[in-house]
Amino acid sequence: MENRGKITTVEEVVKKIPNGAHIGLPGFAVARNAVAFAHEIIRQGKKDLTVSQCVGGMDTELLVSAGAVKKLIYSTGSLDRYGPLAATNRAIGEASLEIEEHSGLSITLRYLAGSLGISHIPCNTLLGSDILTHLIAKYPDQAKEATCPFTGEKQVLLRSLEPEFGVVVANYADEDGNAVLTGPLWDLREMANASKHVIVFAEKIVTSETIRNNPEKTVIPGAIVDSLIELPYNAYPTVIHQCYDFDGGHLKKFGAAMKDPEAAQAYLKEYVLGTANHEEYLNKAAGIMKLLNLAADPYKGY
């Protein structure tokens, strides 16, 4: 473990993200959310962000409720059993948030195009759907109908999606950024490969020998990673497979707060703006005993 050039802190990483940047977020509903990252974005007062995410979760809801997001590119989102993304839905209804809606598959395909370095990708998904009709009407530079030059059949052309910053929440990584993730990955691999700068949050930094012992487990290669942050429980209160389960009590509290604008701002004031860093947030929201009790079952992974 010689090269520590990529290792940094969430505070330093967020300082380098300009207002107006496009950020690709990981996760799915209440799994692998970039919670510590979202908190620091809010603490530093970043604005006018574009966020892309296959299925929105707590991290997106936090950023939207704080007024940090100008445009959201996604398919849908929820807090699973703890309710919808109430603040996000409210912002969409009030037209204070620009929304570019896709299917989960079409977003993943757009990331795939970005990861391959091509300008667009042809596909059959979205044909005949209202989603495609609305996309073509509002965002004709992102989706088009075309005729396949080989078969003559109708197809869809989706423009590549390439975030300036892609955030990965990993189980563990070595100092070069080779990152291991277990369980469902959704669009995470495509999103990271499509991003110009990749930020990895790891529950733990391990030796390169540990990574080499099981190279097939590496999902994100260190060659594409720019910044690496070791931050235990960085996704709390959401879940990381084989690390820890979600905290249903806190998610219920968060979901209820987001339903009311004043309660949402009170939540941000208490748990985000009222804490200096992620450690203070964990102490306030959970405490060490609750965190230990969330440890994943070795057989189920949660």
C-alpha positions as CSV (number, residue, x, y, z in Angstrom):
1,M,0.0,0.0,0.0
2,E,2.3,2.7,-1.3
3,N,0.4,5.1,-3.4
4,R,-2.1,7.2,-1.4
5,G,-2.5,9.8,-4.2
6,K,-6.2,9.0,-4.7
7,I,-7.2,9.0,-1.1
8,T,-9.0,12.1,0.0
9,T,-12.0,13.3,2.1
10,V,-15.6,14.0,1.2
11,E,-15.0,17.6,2.0
12,E,-12.1,18.0,-0.4
13,V,-13.9,16.1,-3.2
14,V,-17.0,18.3,-2.9
15,K,-14.9,21.5,-3.0
16,K,-13.8,20.5,-6.5
17,I,-17.4,20.1,-7.8
18,P,-18.5,23.4,-9.4
19,N,-22.1,24.7,-9.4
20,G,-24.0,23.5,-12.4
21,A,-22.1,20.2,-12.6
22,H,-23.7,17.0,-13.8
23,I,-23.5,14.2,-11.1
24,G,-24.3,10.6,-11.6
25,L,-25.6,9.0,-8.4
26,P,-25.5,5.3,-7.5
27,G,-28.0,3.1,-5.8
28,F,-31.6,2.2,-6.0
29,A,-34.4,3.5,-3.7
30,V,-32.9,2.7,-0.2
31,A,-29.8,0.7,-1.3
32,R,-26.3,2.1,-1.8
33,N,-27.3,5.8,-1.6
34,A,-24.5,8.4,-1.6
35,V,-25.9,9.9,1.7
36,A,-22.6,11.3,3.1
37,F,-21.8,12.8,-0.4
38,A,-25.3,14.4,-0.6
39,H,-24.9,15.9,2.9
40,E,-21.6,17.5,2.1
41,I,-23.0,18.9,-1.2
42,I,-25.7,20.6,0.9
43,R,-23.3,21.8,3.6
44,Q,-21.1,23.5,1.0
45,G,-24.1,25.1,-0.7
46,K,-23.7,23.7,-4.2
47,K,-26.4,24.8,-6.6
48,D,-27.8,24.3,-10.1
49,L,-26.7,20.7,-10.3
50,T,-27.9,18.2,-12.9
51,V,-28.4,14.8,-11.3
52,S,-28.8,11.5,-13.2
53,Q,-29.9,8.3,-11.5
54,C,-31.6,5.2,-12.7
55,V,-34.0,5.0,-9.7
56,G,-33.9,7.9,-7.3
57,G,-33.4,7.4,-3.6
58,M,-32.7,9.3,-0.4
59,D,-29.6,11.0,-1.8
60,T,-31.6,12.6,-4.7
61,E,-34.4,13.5,-2.3
62,L,-31.9,15.2,0.1
63,L,-30.4,17.3,-2.8
64,V,-33.7,18.3,-4.2
65,S,-35.1,19.3,-0.8
66,A,-32.1,21.5,-0.2
67,G,-32.6,23.3,-3.6
68,A,-29.3,22.0,-5.0
69,V,-30.7,20.4,-8.1
70,K,-31.7,22.3,-11.3
71,K,-32.4,19.2,-13.5
72,L,-33.1,15.6,-12.7
73,I,-32.6,12.8,-15.3
74,Y,-34.2,9.6,-14.0
75,S,-36.9,6.9,-14.4
76,T,-38.6,7.0,-11.1
77,G,-37.8,6.9,-7.4
78,S,-39.0,6.0,-3.9
79,L,-38.0,5.3,-0.4
80,D,-39.4,1.8,-0.8
81,R,-41.8,1.0,2.0
82,Y,-41.2,4.4,3.6
83,G,-42.9,6.3,0.9
84,P,-42.4,8.2,-2.4
85,L,-39.8,10.9,-3.0
86,A,-42.2,13.5,-1.7
87,A,-39.9,16.6,-2.0
88,T,-38.9,15.6,-5.5
89,N,-42.5,15.1,-6.6
90,R,-43.4,18.4,-5.0
91,A,-40.6,20.2,-6.9
92,I,-41.7,18.6,-10.2
93,G,-45.3,19.6,-9.6
94,E,-44.3,23.2,-8.8
95,A,-42.0,23.3,-11.9
96,S,-39.1,24.3,-9.7
97,L,-37.2,21.2,-10.9
98,E,-36.6,20.4,-14.5
99,I,-37.3,16.7,-15.2
100,E,-36.1,14.5,-18.0
101,E,-37.9,11.2,-17.6
102,H,-36.8,7.9,-19.1
103,S,-37.2,4.2,-18.4
104,G,-34.6,2.5,-16.2
105,L,-33.4,0.6,-19.2
106,S,-33.0,3.6,-21.5
107,I,-30.9,5.5,-18.9
108,T,-28.7,2.4,-18.5
109,L,-28.3,2.3,-22.3
110,R,-27.4,6.0,-22.4
111,Y,-24.7,5.4,-19.8
112,L,-23.5,2.4,-21.9
113,A,-23.2,4.6,-24.9
114,G,-21.1,7.0,-22.8
115,S,-18.9,4.2,-21.5
116,L,-18.2,3.1,-25.1
117,G,-17.3,6.6,-26.2
118,I,-20.0,6.7,-28.8
119,S,-22.4,9.6,-29.3
120,H,-25.6,7.6,-29.2
121,I,-27.0,4.1,-29.1
122,P,-29.8,2.5,-31.2
123,C,-32.4,0.4,-29.4
124,N,-36.0,-0.8,-29.5
125,T,-36.9,0.3,-25.9
126,L,-39.5,3.1,-25.5
127,L,-41.1,2.5,-29.0
128,G,-44.8,3.3,-28.8
129,S,-44.5,4.8,-25.3
130,D,-45.6,8.1,-23.9
131,I,-42.1,8.5,-22.4
132,L,-40.7,8.6,-25.9
133,T,-43.3,11.0,-27.2
134,H,-42.6,13.4,-24.3
135,L,-38.8,13.0,-24.7
136,I,-38.9,13.8,-28.4
137,A,-41.2,16.8,-27.8
138,K,-39.2,18.3,-25.0
139,Y,-35.7,17.0,-25.5
140,P,-35.3,16.3,-29.3
141,D,-31.5,16.4,-28.8
142,Q,-31.6,13.4,-26.4
143,A,-33.9,11.0,-28.2
144,K,-35.1,10.4,-31.8
145,E,-37.0,7.9,-33.8
146,A,-35.1,6.5,-36.8
147,T,-35.1,3.8,-39.4
148,C,-32.6,1.0,-39.1
149,P,-30.3,1.1,-42.2
150,F,-30.1,-2.7,-42.2
151,T,-33.6,-3.9,-41.5
152,G,-35.7,-0.9,-42.3
153,E,-37.5,-1.2,-39.0
154,K,-38.3,1.7,-36.7
155,Q,-35.9,2.1,-33.8
156,V,-34.9,4.7,-31.1
157,L,-31.7,6.6,-31.0
158,L,-30.7,7.6,-27.5
159,R,-27.9,10.2,-26.9
160,S,-25.0,9.1,-24.6
161,L,-25.2,10.2,-21.0
162,E,-21.8,11.2,-19.6
163,P,-21.8,12.7,-16.0
164,E,-18.9,15.0,-15.1
165,F,-18.7,13.2,-11.8
166,G,-19.9,9.7,-11.1
167,V,-20.3,8.5,-7.5
168,V,-19.8,4.9,-6.5
169,V,-20.6,3.4,-3.1
170,A,-18.4,0.3,-2.6
171,N,-18.0,-2.4,0.0
172,Y,-14.2,-2.0,0.0
173,A,-11.4,-0.9,-2.3
174,D,-7.6,-0.8,-2.4
175,E,-5.6,2.4,-2.5
176,D,-5.6,2.4,-6.3
177,G,-9.4,2.5,-6.3
178,N,-10.1,-1.0,-7.4
179,A,-13.5,-1.4,-5.8
180,V,-15.5,-4.4,-4.8
181,L,-19.3,-4.3,-4.7
182,T,-21.6,-7.2,-3.9
183,G,-25.3,-7.7,-4.6
184,P,-27.3,-5.9,-7.3
185,L,-25.5,-3.3,-9.3
186,W,-28.3,-1.9,-11.4
187,D,-26.8,0.8,-13.8
188,L,-23.8,1.5,-11.5
189,R,-21.0,0.0,-13.7
190,E,-22.3,1.7,-16.8
191,M,-22.7,5.0,-15.0
192,A,-19.1,4.9,-13.6
193,N,-17.6,4.0,-16.9
194,A,-19.4,6.8,-18.6
195,S,-18.3,9.5,-16.1
196,K,-15.4,11.8,-16.7
197,H,-14.4,11.7,-13.0
198,V,-15.2,8.8,-10.7
199,I,-15.5,9.2,-7.0
200,V,-15.5,6.0,-4.9
201,F,-16.7,5.8,-1.3
202,A,-15.5,2.7,0.4
203,E,-16.5,1.3,3.7
204,K,-12.9,0.2,4.1
205,I,-9.6,0.5,2.3
206,V,-7.8,-2.9,2.0
207,T,-4.5,-4.0,0.7
208,S,-3.9,-4.6,-3.0
209,E,-3.2,-8.2,-2.2
210,T,-6.7,-8.6,-0.9
211,I,-8.1,-7.4,-4.2
212,R,-5.7,-9.6,-6.2
213,N,-6.7,-12.7,-4.2
214,N,-10.2,-12.5,-5.8
215,P,-9.8,-10.3,-8.9
216,E,-13.2,-11.4,-10.3
217,K,-14.9,-9.4,-7.5
218,T,-13.6,-6.1,-8.7
219,V,-16.5,-4.1,-10.3
220,I,-14.9,-0.7,-10.6
221,P,-11.2,-0.8,-11.9
222,G,-8.8,1.6,-10.3
223,A,-7.8,2.9,-13.7
224,I,-11.0,5.0,-14.0
225,V,-11.1,6.2,-10.3
226,D,-10.0,9.7,-9.6
227,S,-10.8,10.0,-5.9
228,L,-11.2,7.5,-3.1
229,I,-12.8,8.1,0.3
230,E,-12.8,5.7,3.2
231,L,-15.9,6.5,5.2
232,P,-17.7,3.8,7.2
233,Y,-21.5,3.9,7.1
234,N,-21.4,6.5,4.3
235,A,-24.7,5.2,2.9
236,Y,-26.5,5.2,6.3
237,P,-29.5,4.9,6.8
238,T,-29.7,3.1,3.4
239,V,-28.3,-0.4,3.0
240,I,-25.0,-1.8,1.5
241,H,-25.2,-5.5,0.7
242,Q,-23.0,-7.6,3.0
243,C,-22.1,-4.5,5.1
244,Y,-25.2,-3.3,6.9
245,D,-29.0,-3.2,6.7
246,F,-31.1,-0.1,6.4
247,D,-32.3,1.8,9.4
248,G,-36.1,1.7,9.0
249,G,-36.8,4.0,11.9
250,H,-34.7,6.8,10.4
251,L,-36.0,6.3,6.9
252,K,-39.5,6.5,8.2
253,K,-38.7,9.8,10.0
254,F,-37.0,11.1,6.9
255,G,-39.9,10.1,4.6
256,A,-42.4,11.8,6.8
257,A,-40.4,15.0,7.0
258,M,-40.1,15.3,3.3
259,K,-43.9,15.4,2.9
260,D,-44.0,18.9,4.4
261,P,-41.8,21.7,3.2
262,E,-41.2,23.1,6.7
263,A,-40.6,19.7,8.2
264,A,-38.1,19.0,5.4
265,Q,-36.1,22.1,6.1
266,A,-36.2,21.3,9.8
267,Y,-34.8,17.8,9.0
268,L,-32.0,19.4,7.0
269,K,-31.2,21.9,9.7
270,E,-31.0,19.2,12.4
271,Y,-29.2,16.3,10.6
272,V,-27.3,18.0,7.8
273,L,-26.6,21.7,8.3
274,G,-26.6,21.1,12.1
275,T,-23.7,18.6,11.9
276,A,-20.2,19.4,10.8
277,N,-19.4,16.1,9.2
278,H,-20.6,12.5,8.7
279,E,-19.3,11.4,12.1
280,E,-21.4,14.0,13.8
281,Y,-24.4,13.0,11.7
282,L,-24.0,9.3,12.6
283,N,-23.7,10.1,16.3
284,K,-26.9,12.2,16.2
285,A,-29.0,10.0,13.9
286,A,-27.9,6.6,15.2
287,G,-25.2,6.1,17.7
288,I,-22.6,3.3,17.8
289,M,-24.9,0.6,19.3
290,K,-27.6,1.0,16.6
291,L,-25.0,1.0,13.9
292,L,-23.5,-2.2,15.2
293,N,-27.0,-3.8,15.4
294,L,-27.4,-3.0,11.6
295,A,-24.5,-5.3,10.7
296,A,-25.4,-7.5,7.7
297,D,-26.4,-11.2,8.2
298,P,-23.5,-13.2,6.7
299,Y,-26.0,-15.4,4.8
300,K,-28.6,-13.0,3.6
301,G,-26.3,-10.1,3.0
302,Y,-28.6,-7.6,4.9
